[in-house]
């Protein structure tokens, strides 16, 4: 039997949040037995996506851009209030788009009031139109991601030290409370070489994506090895790193996901996050029966 933890995508885009309500979505998933709930993120979308989507083999984004895309941190805060024990995560948050101090405050608030249940999957971002619309330079997104992580950890102490970066300065003599209830982990999204290096050095692990229609455990083997090597090179223990695999478009192929769990675990995956079929009221329970209670 696989020891993988099974998480679920918490609907944060499309019609489901308004149709069912956050209370129903979150409590049904927790009651079904999922260990974690994860929201996706975009702030603003172009009318048509021309940028290459890095998580599909054909590099094409398949979703309509004119659907509601609810704020990730707000959805997590609402989810925290109606759940008790489930882990709360972002998969993934486009961190360079955020004002770093406001983001750190939001994260600390959610973690503090949820009893230490927040995990942050973050990425540099891929949709250049989104950066343009928010007046954030696309070319510096990787360095901003690194600085924002450093800033957040500094701010979460409550008494941050002065910080002077290439893209943000924090003055001395400021306080920021509450502090989080626990050390919030950063899992780095993306499949590029810089992303894997960040996952093994700056972050606490990796948050890759695969499609339910093209799952490939073996494809994760080499990237996980590179992440672990990056950790070893700075003297860290790679066994302390976590790998959370988000499987998109998986609601209709959960049996195939279940059949791959042992293979995912064998290459170093710790958690798998799946979609749930919400067309029936017992969709969460059916998914849990296939993946968790089998």
C-alpha positions as CSV (number, residue, x, y, z in Angstrom):
1,X,0.0,0.0,0.0
2,X,1.3,3.4,-0.9
3,X,2.2,5.9,1.8
4,X,1.5,8.9,-0.4
5,X,-0.7,11.5,1.0
6,X,-3.6,12.5,-1.2
7,X,-4.7,16.1,-1.5
8,X,-7.5,17.7,-3.6
9,X,-7.8,20.8,-5.7
10,X,-10.0,23.3,-3.9
11,X,-12.0,25.0,-6.7
12,X,-10.8,28.6,-6.9
13,X,-11.6,29.3,-10.6
14,X,-14.7,28.8,-12.7
15,X,-18.3,28.4,-11.6
16,X,-18.0,26.0,-8.7
17,X,-17.1,28.4,-5.8
18,X,-20.3,30.5,-6.5
19,X,-22.4,27.5,-7.4
20,X,-21.7,25.4,-4.3
21,X,-20.1,27.8,-1.9
22,X,-16.7,27.5,-0.2
23,X,-18.3,25.9,2.9
24,X,-19.6,22.9,0.9
25,X,-16.6,22.5,-1.3
26,X,-14.1,22.6,1.6
27,X,-16.0,20.5,4.2
28,X,-16.9,17.8,1.7
29,X,-13.3,17.4,0.7
30,X,-12.1,17.3,4.3
31,X,-14.8,15.0,5.4
32,X,-14.0,12.6,2.5
33,X,-10.5,12.2,3.9
34,X,-8.2,14.3,1.8
35,X,-5.2,15.4,3.7
36,X,-4.7,18.8,2.0
37,X,-6.6,21.3,-0.1
38,X,-4.8,23.4,-2.8
39,X,-5.9,26.5,-4.7
40,X,-4.6,27.8,-8.0
41,X,-3.7,31.4,-8.9
42,X,-3.9,34.1,-11.5
43,X,-4.6,37.8,-10.9
44,X,-5.6,38.9,-14.3
45,X,-5.9,37.1,-17.7
46,X,-5.5,38.2,-21.3
47,X,-8.4,37.7,-23.7
48,X,-6.4,35.1,-25.5
49,X,-3.2,33.3,-24.2
50,X,-0.3,33.4,-26.6
51,X,2.4,32.5,-24.1
52,X,3.7,28.9,-24.0
53,X,2.0,27.0,-21.2
54,X,4.9,25.1,-19.5
55,X,2.8,22.3,-18.0
56,X,1.4,20.8,-21.2
57,X,3.2,18.8,-23.8
58,X,1.9,21.0,-26.6
59,X,2.6,24.1,-24.6
60,X,-1.0,25.3,-25.0
61,X,-3.3,26.5,-22.3
62,X,-6.7,24.9,-22.7
63,X,-9.0,26.9,-20.4
64,X,-11.3,29.9,-21.3
65,X,-9.9,33.2,-20.0
66,X,-13.3,34.8,-19.3
67,X,-14.2,32.7,-16.2
68,X,-14.0,33.9,-12.7
69,X,-10.6,33.4,-11.1
70,X,-11.0,34.1,-7.4
71,X,-8.2,35.4,-5.3
72,X,-6.1,32.5,-4.0
73,X,-5.3,33.9,-0.5
74,X,-8.9,35.0,0.0
75,X,-10.2,31.5,-0.9
76,X,-7.7,29.9,1.5
77,X,-8.7,32.2,4.3
78,X,-12.4,31.3,3.7
79,X,-11.4,27.6,3.6
80,X,-9.5,27.9,6.8
81,X,-12.6,29.1,8.7
82,X,-14.8,26.1,7.7
83,X,-12.2,23.3,8.1
84,X,-10.4,21.9,11.1
85,X,-7.3,19.9,10.3
86,X,-6.7,19.8,6.6
87,X,-3.5,21.4,5.2
88,X,-4.1,24.5,3.1
89,X,-1.9,25.2,0.1
90,X,-1.3,27.2,-3.0
91,X,-0.5,25.3,-6.2
92,X,0.9,27.6,-7.3
93,X,0.9,31.3,-6.3
94,X,2.6,33.6,-8.8
95,X,4.6,35.3,-6.0
96,X,6.4,38.0,-7.9
97,X,3.1,39.6,-8.8
98,X,2.4,40.3,-5.1
99,X,3.4,43.3,-3.0
100,X,5.8,41.3,-0.6
101,X,4.8,42.9,2.7
102,X,1.1,42.6,2.1
103,X,1.6,39.0,0.9
104,X,3.6,38.1,4.1
105,X,0.9,39.6,6.3
106,X,-1.8,37.6,4.5
107,X,0.1,34.4,4.8
108,X,0.9,35.0,8.5
109,X,-2.8,35.7,9.2
110,X,-4.0,32.6,7.5
111,X,-1.4,30.4,9.2
112,X,-1.8,32.0,12.7
113,X,-5.6,31.7,12.7
114,X,-5.7,28.2,11.2
115,X,-3.3,26.8,13.7
116,X,-0.4,26.4,11.4
117,X,-1.9,24.7,8.4
118,X,-0.5,26.8,5.5
119,X,1.9,25.6,2.9
120,X,2.9,27.9,0.0
121,X,3.6,26.5,-3.4
122,X,5.0,29.5,-5.3
123,X,6.4,30.0,-8.8
124,X,8.1,32.7,-10.9
125,X,5.2,32.7,-13.4
126,X,4.9,32.1,-17.1
127,X,2.2,34.4,-18.4
128,X,4.0,37.5,-19.6
129,X,0.7,39.4,-20.3
130,X,-0.2,39.1,-16.6
131,X,3.1,40.7,-15.6
132,X,2.6,43.5,-18.2
133,X,-0.9,44.3,-16.9
134,X,0.4,44.6,-13.3
135,X,3.5,46.6,-14.3
136,X,5.9,44.0,-13.0
137,X,8.9,43.4,-15.2
138,X,8.7,39.8,-16.5
139,X,12.5,39.4,-17.0
140,X,13.2,39.9,-13.3
141,X,10.5,37.6,-12.0
142,X,12.9,34.9,-10.9
143,X,15.0,37.2,-8.7
144,X,11.9,38.8,-7.3
145,X,10.6,35.4,-6.3
146,X,13.8,34.7,-4.4
147,X,13.8,38.1,-2.7
148,X,10.1,37.8,-1.8
149,X,10.8,34.4,-0.1
150,X,13.7,35.9,1.9
151,X,11.6,38.9,2.8
152,X,8.6,36.8,4.0
153,X,10.8,34.7,6.3
154,X,12.3,37.9,7.7
155,X,8.9,39.5,8.2
156,X,7.4,36.5,9.9
157,X,9.8,36.8,12.8
158,X,7.7,39.8,13.9
159,X,10.7,42.0,14.3
160,X,12.3,41.9,10.8
161,X,15.8,43.1,10.2
162,X,16.5,45.8,7.6
163,X,16.6,44.3,4.1
164,X,18.1,45.8,1.0
165,X,17.5,43.9,-2.2
166,X,17.6,44.6,-5.9
167,X,13.9,45.0,-6.1
168,X,12.7,45.9,-2.6
169,X,14.0,47.6,0.5
170,X,12.7,47.1,4.1
171,X,13.6,49.8,6.5
172,X,14.7,49.3,10.1
173,X,12.4,49.8,13.1
174,X,9.3,48.1,11.8
175,X,7.2,45.3,13.3
176,X,4.9,42.8,11.7
177,X,2.6,40.7,13.8
178,X,1.1,38.1,14.0
179,X,3.8,35.7,13.3
180,X,2.8,32.4,11.7
181,X,1.9,29.5,14.0
182,X,4.6,27.4,12.4
183,X,7.4,27.6,10.0
184,X,5.6,28.0,6.7
185,X,7.2,25.9,3.9
186,X,7.8,27.2,0.4
187,X,7.4,24.6,-2.3
188,X,8.8,25.8,-5.6
189,X,6.7,25.3,-8.8
190,X,8.1,25.0,-12.3
191,X,10.2,22.5,-14.1
192,X,13.1,24.7,-15.3
193,X,16.7,24.2,-14.0
194,X,16.5,27.4,-11.9
195,X,13.2,26.3,-10.4
196,X,14.7,22.9,-9.4
197,X,17.8,24.7,-7.9
198,X,15.5,27.0,-5.9
199,X,13.5,24.0,-4.7
200,X,16.6,22.3,-3.3
201,X,18.2,25.4,-1.8
202,X,15.9,28.3,-1.1
203,X,12.7,26.3,-0.8
204,X,11.6,23.3,1.2
205,X,10.8,21.2,-1.9
206,X,9.2,21.0,-5.3
207,X,5.6,21.3,-6.6
208,X,5.6,19.9,-10.2
209,X,2.5,19.6,-12.4
210,X,1.4,16.8,-14.7
211,X,-1.7,16.3,-16.7
212,X,-4.0,13.4,-15.9
213,X,-4.0,12.5,-19.6
214,X,-0.2,12.2,-19.7
215,X,1.0,11.0,-16.3
216,X,4.6,9.9,-16.3
217,X,6.2,9.0,-13.0
218,X,9.6,8.4,-14.7
219,X,9.6,12.0,-16.0
220,X,9.9,13.2,-12.4
221,X,12.9,11.1,-11.5
222,X,15.6,13.2,-13.1
223,X,14.2,16.6,-11.9
224,X,13.9,15.3,-8.3
225,X,17.5,14.1,-8.6
226,X,18.6,17.6,-9.6
227,X,16.7,19.2,-6.8
228,X,18.4,16.8,-4.3
229,X,21.8,17.4,-5.7
230,X,21.3,21.2,-5.3
231,X,20.5,20.6,-1.6
232,X,23.5,18.4,-1.1
233,X,25.8,21.0,-2.7
234,X,24.9,23.5,0.0
235,X,25.1,21.0,2.8
236,X,21.4,20.4,3.3
237,X,19.8,17.0,3.7
238,X,17.6,16.2,0.6
239,X,15.5,13.9,2.8
240,X,14.1,17.0,4.4
241,X,12.6,18.1,1.0
242,X,9.0,17.5,0.0
243,X,7.6,16.8,-3.4
244,X,3.9,17.6,-4.0
245,X,2.6,16.6,-7.4
246,X,-0.4,18.5,-8.8
247,X,-2.2,16.4,-11.4
248,X,-4.4,18.6,-13.5
249,X,-7.4,17.4,-15.5
250,X,-7.5,14.2,-13.3
251,X,-11.2,14.1,-12.2
252,X,-12.1,11.6,-14.9
253,X,-9.0,9.4,-14.6
254,X,-8.6,8.8,-10.9
255,X,-8.3,5.0,-11.3
256,X,-5.3,5.6,-13.5
257,X,-3.9,7.9,-10.8
258,X,-4.4,5.2,-8.2
259,X,-2.6,2.7,-10.4
260,X,0.4,5.1,-10.6
261,X,0.7,5.9,-6.9
262,X,3.4,3.3,-6.1
263,X,5.4,4.5,-9.1
264,X,5.1,8.1,-8.0
265,X,6.2,7.2,-4.5
266,X,9.1,5.2,-5.9
267,X,10.6,8.2,-7.7
268,X,10.3,10.4,-4.6
269,X,6.8,12.0,-4.6
270,X,5.3,12.6,-1.1
271,X,1.9,14.0,-2.0
272,X,-0.4,13.8,-5.0
273,X,-3.1,16.5,-5.5
274,X,-6.0,15.6,-7.8
275,X,-9.2,17.1,-9.2
276,X,-12.6,15.9,-8.0
277,X,-15.8,15.4,-10.1
278,X,-18.4,17.9,-8.8
279,X,-21.2,16.9,-11.2
280,X,-22.5,14.6,-8.4
281,X,-22.9,15.3,-4.7
282,X,-20.8,12.4,-3.8
283,X,-17.9,13.3,-6.1
284,X,-15.4,13.9,-3.3
285,X,-16.3,10.7,-1.6
286,X,-16.1,8.7,-4.8
287,X,-12.6,10.2,-5.4
288,X,-11.6,9.4,-1.9
289,X,-12.8,5.8,-2.2
290,X,-10.7,5.3,-5.3
291,X,-7.5,6.9,-3.9
292,X,-7.6,6.8,-0.1
293,X,-10.0,4.2,1.2
294,X,-9.3,1.6,-1.5
